[in-house]
Amino acid sequence: MKKYLALFAFLFVFQLSADAQNKSLKQFNFMLGAWEMKTAKGKITETWISKKDSL
């Protein structure tokens, strides 16, 4: 029984690490564009663009 539990735990951890490596930057596409935040001292701006599958 302990062998099966250890095997299951190993396969579970292995699957988690494989899923983490297959993530894409497409999930961050909502950040693309120009962002602006006004404060009492002025404004802060950011511009995000996609370039060869990186931000």
C-alpha positions in Angstrom: 0.0 0.0 0.0 2.8 2.4 0.8 4.4 1.7 -2.6 1.2 2.8 -4.3 0.8 5.9 -2.2 4.4 6.9 -2.9 3.9 6.3 -6.6 0.8 8.4 -6.6 2.5 11.2 -4.8 5.4 11.1 -7.3 3.1 11.2 -10.3 1.1 14.0 -8.8 4.2 16.2 -8.2 5.5 15.3 -11.7 2.3 16.4 -13.3 2.2 19.7 -11.4 5.7 20.5 -12.6 4.9 19.6 -16.2 1.8 21.9 -16.1 3.8 24.8 -14.7 6.2 24.7 -17.7 3.5 24.7 -20.3 1.9 28.1 -19.3 1.8 30.8 -21.9 2.1 34.5 -21.7 -1.3 34.8 -23.4 -2.8 34.9 -20.0 -1.3 38.3 -19.5 -2.7 39.9 -22.7 -5.1 41.9 -20.5 -2.0 44.0 -19.5 -1.1 45.1 -23.0 -1.6 48.8 -23.8 -1.1 52.1 -22.0 -1.9 52.5 -18.3 -2.1 55.7 -16.4 -2.6 56.4 -12.7 -3.1 59.9 -11.4 -1.7 60.8 -7.9 -1.5 64.0 -5.8 2.0 64.5 -7.1 1.4 63.9 -10.8 0.7 60.8 -12.9 2.4 57.4 -13.4 2.2 55.8 -16.8 3.2 52.4 -18.1 3.1 51.0 -21.6 3.1 47.2 -22.1 3.7 45.6 -25.5 4.1 42.0 -26.7 7.4 41.2 -28.3 8.3 37.6 -29.4 6.2 35.9 -26.8 7.5 38.1 -23.9 6.3 41.3 -22.2 
